[in-house]
Amino acid sequence: MEIAENAALVVIDVQKGFEEEFWGKRNNPAAEGNIAALIDLWQETGRPVAFVRHDSLEGSRSPLRAGYVGNEFKDFVEERRGKGSGPELLVTKSVNSAFYGEPSLDGWLTGLDVAQIMIVGIQTNMCNETTARMGGNLGYDVVFPLDAMHTFDLEGPFGWSRSADELSQATAVSLHGGRFAKVVSTEDVVKGASAGVR
């Protein structure tokens, strides 16, 4: 697949709070390694990177609340911030979509004339999916490397529950089949991004 020379990487909510038992069982233990590889590639090629942090408004209940250690980026993300040769942005949000954060992700991308975005991070079926859907609605070419993210088992209505893998598959089918995003692998993105560098 073709990755634009100025495609932006949007790294969503890779925070320490997601390591707590509060969330339950997760999937895709390879997520962090793939996220790190994509950040490195983006920074090496001078492409723009947006780091998004969730500042929970749920008070003492959420491991992502501001002022708590869980709100911090995981070490492998924090140590990479500011290391790239391209544009970088920190967005903070308190809802699912990174497009409803501060400062405006859409405004930043528009200012850089970015048309294509890669979404990685946590959680696949929550903030990642919501951001992908909104990005698609805003007209961005959204790329969704499914193995560079993870989620958690979840209970829903009517006694239904789904595993993290089932939820990830449902997200992939909805986004890809509904043409909100192209669901791909990290390897697909690496090949496409490397080929696009002159």
FENQUIRA-V959928 format. One record per run of one state. SS is the DSSP state (H for helix, E for strand, L for the rest). FROM is the first residue (numbers start at 1). TO is the last residue. If there is no record, write none. Layout:
ss = [SS & SS]
from = [FROM & FROM]
to = [TO & TO]
//
This chain:
ss = [L & E & L & E & H & L & H & L & E & L & H & L & E & L & E & L & H & L & E & L & H & L & E & L & H & L & E & L & H & L & E & L & H & L & E & L & H & L & E & H & E & L & E & L & E & L & H & L & E & L & H & L & E & L & H & L]
from = [1 & 8 & 13 & 15 & 16 & 20 & 21 & 24 & 26 & 27 & 31 & 45 & 49 & 55 & 56 & 57 & 59 & 62 & 65 & 66 & 69 & 72 & 73 & 74 & 75 & 79 & 88 & 94 & 98 & 101 & 102 & 103 & 105 & 112 & 116 & 123 & 124 & 138 & 141 & 146 & 149 & 151 & 152 & 153 & 154 & 156 & 157 & 160 & 161 & 163 & 164 & 178 & 182 & 185 & 186 & 196]
to = [7 & 12 & 14 & 15 & 19 & 20 & 23 & 25 & 26 & 30 & 44 & 48 & 54 & 55 & 56 & 58 & 61 & 64 & 65 & 68 & 71 & 72 & 73 & 74 & 78 & 87 & 93 & 97 & 100 & 101 & 102 & 104 & 111 & 115 & 122 & 123 & 137 & 140 & 145 & 148 & 150 & 151 & 152 & 153 & 155 & 156 & 159 & 160 & 162 & 163 & 177 & 181 & 184 & 185 & 195 & 198]
//
